[in-house]
């Protein structure tokens, strides 16, 4: 899951860049008569889009962290609380620290 973080950051950057490019292209034709308005509007739009990049990256990083912290209780190797107690009791009964304990 951690391997997806880098491509996700790249995707956010790509969407950010594409949005800025689209807005700048869109502003060229109607605002051609008012170059100063076009320039100020372009700066405002670019600043607005860029201001959302950091919160988006933080949100994606949090989602990846949540997925990495998820415990799959349905996995066959997950023994759960009762299985863990059973394994400890089995080790105590045998009187040693057996590494090959039947966990199920």
C-alpha positions in Angstrom: 0.0 0.0 0.0 2.9 2.3 0.7 4.1 1.9 -2.8 0.9 3.6 -4.0 1.7 6.8 -2.1 4.3 8.1 -4.6 2.1 7.6 -7.7 -0.8 9.2 -5.8 1.3 12.3 -5.1 2.2 12.4 -8.8 -1.5 12.1 -9.8 -2.3 15.0 -7.5 0.4 17.1 -9.0 -0.7 16.2 -12.5 -4.3 17.1 -11.8 -3.2 20.3 -10.2 -1.0 21.2 -13.3 -3.7 20.2 -15.7 -6.3 22.3 -13.9 -4.0 25.3 -14.0 -3.3 24.8 -17.7 -7.0 24.4 -18.5 -7.9 27.6 -16.6 -5.1 29.6 -18.2 -6.2 28.4 -21.7 -9.8 29.2 -20.9 -9.0 32.7 -19.7 -7.0 33.7 -22.9 -9.9 34.3 -25.3 -12.5 36.2 -23.2 -10.0 38.3 -21.3 -7.8 39.2 -24.2 -9.2 42.7 -24.2 -8.3 43.1 -20.5 -4.8 41.9 -20.0 -4.4 43.1 -16.5 -7.7 41.5 -15.5 -6.6 38.3 -17.2 -3.3 38.3 -15.3 -5.0 39.0 -11.9 -7.7 36.4 -12.5 -5.1 33.8 -13.6 -3.0 34.4 -10.4 -6.1 34.1 -8.2 -7.2 30.9 -9.9 -3.7 29.4 -9.7 -3.3 30.3 -6.1 -6.7 28.8 -5.3 -5.9 25.5 -7.0 -2.5 25.3 -5.5 -3.9 26.0 -2.0 -5.9 22.8 -2.3 -2.8 20.6 -3.2 -1.4 20.3 0.3 -4.7 19.4 2.0 -5.3 16.8 -0.8 -1.9 15.3 -0.2 -2.5 15.2 3.5 -5.8 13.4 3.0 -4.3 10.9 0.6 -1.4 10.2 3.1 -3.9 9.7 5.9 -6.0 7.3 3.8 -2.8 5.3 2.9 -1.9 5.2 6.6 -5.4 3.9 7.5 -5.1 1.2 4.9 -1.7 0.2 6.2 -3.0 0.0 9.7 -6.0 -2.1 8.8 -6.0 -5.5 10.5 -7.5 -8.2 8.2 -9.4 -10.3 10.8 -10.6 -12.7 8.0 -7.0 -13.7 7.0 -6.3 -17.4 7.7 -3.1 -16.5 9.6 -4.9 -14.1 12.0 -5.5 -16.1 15.2 -7.5 -13.6 17.2 -7.7 -13.4 21.0 -8.9 -16.9 21.7 -6.3 -18.4 19.4 -3.5 -16.4 21.1 -4.6 -17.6 24.5 -4.9 -21.2 23.3 -1.3 -21.0 21.8 0.1 -19.6 25.1 -1.6 -22.3 27.1 -0.3 -24.9 24.8 3.2 -23.6 25.2 2.9 -23.6 28.9 1.5 -27.2 29.0 4.4 -28.5 26.9 6.8 -26.8 29.4 8.9 -25.0 26.8 9.0 -22.3 24.3 7.9 -24.1 21.2 8.2 -22.1 18.1 6.0 -24.5 16.1 2.8 -24.0 18.0 -0.5 -25.0 16.3 -2.2 -21.7 16.3 -5.6 -23.0 15.2 
